[in-house]
Amino acid sequence: MNIFKSVKGAVSVMDAASFYGIKVNRSGLCNCPFHNDKTPSMKVDIRFYCFGCGATGDVIDFVGKLFGLSPLEAAKKIASDFNVITDDSPHGCLPAYSKKENNTIVQRNNEYLLRKEIDLYVRDALFILHQYREKLRTFRQDYAPKSIDGLDSCSPLFEEAIKNLNKIDWMIDELTFGSRPEQIEFINNYKGEIEHVKFRLTEIN
């Protein structure tokens, strides 16, 4: 595996930001180091994005921009600082490091895989929730009763929209803006409801 893949597979932007002294809050936000940022406007996770100046990229882009390094120099710095095994490492295998360091590398890789799995689930869940929200908004508009008297006999689709829209809005906000621990807790608590929404979409479509 080349150095770029090795580094990006082992170290997230959040890891690098914290390691290099940038304070990251529970929501994964920090003050952007690339412009005069007085309030946290950069979101860091596997990648980074600044809502203030638009800076974005992966961990190699982040470290390169932070220290004024070329992509290769940035990758080498990350590999050195985080003890990441690459093709350029001595012997290209784990025995070049101590058992404690090897365990740290394995743990970091496992954590990365878990983050990736969670990111994929969150992405898919948000896609489903956004689709359902648009359906509900359409139901609310197209099936709204013409008068107050019609509320007693309104369409079940209108009732579904009124009943669920606020909760779907809340679920989208929780998954979009929640910190990683909050996202995991949300998934554990509401996975069944997300599956129900997915099934409901298949019925509607």
C-alpha positions as CSV (number, residue, x, y, z in Angstrom):
1,M,0.0,0.0,0.0
2,N,1.5,3.4,-0.9
3,I,2.1,6.1,1.7
4,F,-1.0,8.2,0.7
5,K,-3.4,5.3,1.1
6,S,-1.7,4.1,4.3
7,V,-1.9,7.5,5.9
8,K,-5.5,8.3,4.9
9,G,-6.5,4.8,6.1
10,A,-5.0,5.3,9.5
11,V,-5.4,8.9,10.5
12,S,-8.4,11.2,10.2
13,V,-8.3,15.0,10.1
14,M,-9.8,15.0,13.6
15,D,-6.9,12.9,14.8
16,A,-4.4,15.2,13.1
17,A,-6.0,18.4,14.3
18,S,-6.0,17.2,18.0
19,F,-2.5,15.9,17.7
20,Y,-1.2,19.2,16.3
21,G,-2.8,21.2,19.1
22,I,-6.1,22.4,17.6
23,K,-8.9,22.2,20.1
24,V,-11.9,20.2,18.6
25,N,-15.2,20.4,20.4
26,R,-17.7,17.5,20.9
27,S,-19.5,18.4,17.6
28,G,-16.2,18.0,15.7
29,L,-15.9,21.8,15.2
30,C,-12.8,23.9,15.7
31,N,-11.4,27.3,14.9
32,C,-10.1,27.2,11.3
33,P,-6.3,27.6,11.3
34,F,-6.4,28.8,7.7
35,H,-8.1,32.2,8.3
36,N,-8.8,34.6,11.2
37,D,-11.5,32.5,12.8
38,K,-13.1,33.9,16.0
39,T,-15.7,31.2,16.3
40,P,-15.5,27.5,15.4
41,S,-16.3,27.3,11.7
42,M,-14.4,24.2,10.6
43,K,-15.9,20.7,10.7
44,V,-13.3,17.9,11.1
45,D,-13.8,14.2,10.8
46,I,-12.3,11.9,8.2
47,R,-12.1,15.0,6.0
48,F,-12.4,18.7,6.8
49,Y,-14.5,21.6,5.6
50,C,-14.5,25.2,6.7
51,F,-17.8,27.0,6.5
52,G,-16.0,30.3,6.7
53,C,-13.2,30.2,4.1
54,G,-14.3,27.1,2.2
55,A,-11.0,25.2,2.8
56,T,-11.6,21.4,2.4
57,G,-9.7,18.2,1.8
58,D,-8.4,15.1,3.5
59,V,-5.8,14.7,6.2
60,I,-2.9,15.1,3.8
61,D,-4.3,18.3,2.5
62,F,-4.9,19.5,6.1
63,V,-1.4,18.8,7.3
64,G,0.2,20.2,4.1
65,K,-1.7,23.4,4.4
66,L,-1.1,23.6,8.2
67,F,2.7,23.3,7.8
68,G,3.3,24.5,4.2
69,L,4.3,21.1,3.0
70,S,3.9,19.3,-0.4
71,P,1.5,16.4,-0.4
72,L,4.3,13.9,-0.2
73,E,6.0,15.8,2.6
74,A,2.8,16.0,4.5
75,A,2.1,12.3,4.1
76,K,5.6,11.5,5.4
77,K,5.2,13.8,8.4
78,I,1.9,12.1,9.3
79,A,3.4,8.6,8.9
80,S,6.3,9.6,11.1
81,D,4.2,11.3,13.8
82,F,1.6,8.6,14.0
83,N,3.8,5.6,13.4
84,V,1.9,4.6,10.3
85,I,3.3,1.6,8.4
86,T,4.0,2.3,4.7
87,D,6.0,0.7,1.9
88,D,8.9,3.1,2.9
89,S,8.9,1.9,6.5
90,P,11.7,-0.4,7.7
91,H,11.0,-3.9,6.4
92,G,7.4,-2.7,5.5
93,C,6.0,-4.6,8.4
94,L,4.9,-4.3,12.0
95,P,8.0,-5.7,13.8
96,A,9.8,-2.4,13.0
97,Y,7.8,-1.0,16.0
98,S,7.4,-2.1,19.6
99,K,4.4,-4.2,20.6
100,K,2.8,-1.2,22.3
101,E,3.2,0.9,19.1
102,N,1.8,-2.0,17.0
103,N,-1.2,-2.2,19.2
104,T,-1.8,1.5,18.8
105,I,-1.6,1.3,15.0
106,V,-4.0,-1.7,14.9
107,Q,-6.4,0.2,17.3
108,R,-6.3,3.3,15.2
109,N,-7.0,1.3,12.0
110,N,-10.0,-0.4,13.7
111,E,-11.3,3.0,14.9
112,Y,-11.0,4.3,11.4
113,L,-13.0,1.4,10.0
114,L,-15.7,1.9,12.6
115,R,-15.8,5.7,11.8
116,K,-16.1,4.8,8.1
117,E,-18.9,2.3,8.8
118,I,-20.8,4.9,10.9
119,D,-20.3,7.6,8.2
120,L,-21.8,5.3,5.6
121,Y,-24.8,4.5,7.8
122,V,-25.4,8.2,8.6
123,R,-25.1,9.1,4.9
124,D,-27.7,6.5,3.9
125,A,-30.0,7.3,6.8
126,L,-29.9,11.0,5.9
127,F,-30.7,10.2,2.3
128,I,-33.7,8.2,3.4
129,L,-34.9,10.8,5.9
130,H,-34.6,13.6,3.4
131,Q,-36.6,11.7,0.8
132,Y,-39.3,11.0,3.3
133,R,-39.4,14.6,4.4
134,E,-40.0,15.7,0.8
135,K,-42.8,13.2,0.4
136,L,-44.4,14.5,3.6
137,R,-44.1,18.1,2.5
138,T,-45.8,17.1,-0.7
139,F,-48.6,15.3,1.2
140,R,-49.1,18.4,3.4
141,Q,-49.5,20.7,0.4
142,D,-51.4,18.4,-2.0
143,Y,-53.8,16.8,0.5
144,A,-54.5,19.7,2.9
145,P,-58.3,20.2,3.5
146,K,-59.9,23.1,1.9
147,S,-61.4,24.3,5.2
148,I,-61.4,23.7,8.9
149,D,-64.5,21.6,8.5
150,G,-62.6,19.2,6.3
151,L,-60.1,18.3,9.1
152,D,-62.5,15.5,10.3
153,S,-62.3,13.7,7.0
154,C,-58.9,14.7,5.6
155,S,-56.7,12.4,3.7
156,P,-54.6,9.9,5.7
157,L,-51.6,11.2,3.8
158,F,-52.2,14.7,5.1
159,E,-52.5,13.2,8.6
160,E,-49.2,11.3,8.1
161,A,-47.5,14.5,7.1
162,I,-48.8,16.5,10.1
163,K,-47.9,13.7,12.5
164,N,-44.4,13.0,11.3
165,L,-42.8,16.2,9.7
166,N,-41.5,17.7,12.9
167,K,-40.0,14.5,14.1
168,I,-38.3,13.8,10.8
169,D,-36.9,17.4,10.8
170,W,-35.5,16.7,14.3
171,M,-34.0,13.4,13.3
172,I,-32.2,15.0,10.3
173,D,-30.8,17.7,12.6
174,E,-29.6,15.1,15.1
175,L,-27.7,13.1,12.5
176,T,-26.4,16.2,10.6
177,F,-25.1,18.2,13.5
178,G,-24.6,15.7,16.3
179,S,-21.1,14.8,17.6
180,R,-19.9,11.3,16.8
181,P,-21.0,9.9,20.3
182,E,-24.4,11.6,19.8
183,Q,-24.7,10.1,16.3
184,I,-23.9,6.6,17.7
185,E,-26.4,7.0,20.5
186,F,-29.0,8.2,18.0
187,I,-28.5,5.3,15.7
188,N,-28.8,2.8,18.6
189,N,-32.0,4.4,19.7
190,Y,-33.7,5.1,16.3
191,K,-32.4,2.4,14.0
192,G,-35.7,0.7,14.0
193,E,-37.6,3.9,13.1
194,I,-35.1,4.6,10.2
195,E,-35.8,1.1,8.9
196,H,-39.6,1.8,9.2
197,V,-39.1,5.0,7.2
198,K,-37.2,3.1,4.5
199,F,-40.0,0.5,4.3
200,R,-42.6,3.3,4.1
201,L,-40.7,4.9,1.2
202,T,-40.9,1.6,-0.7
203,E,-44.7,1.6,-0.1
204,I,-45.1,5.2,-1.3
205,N,-42.9,4.8,-4.4
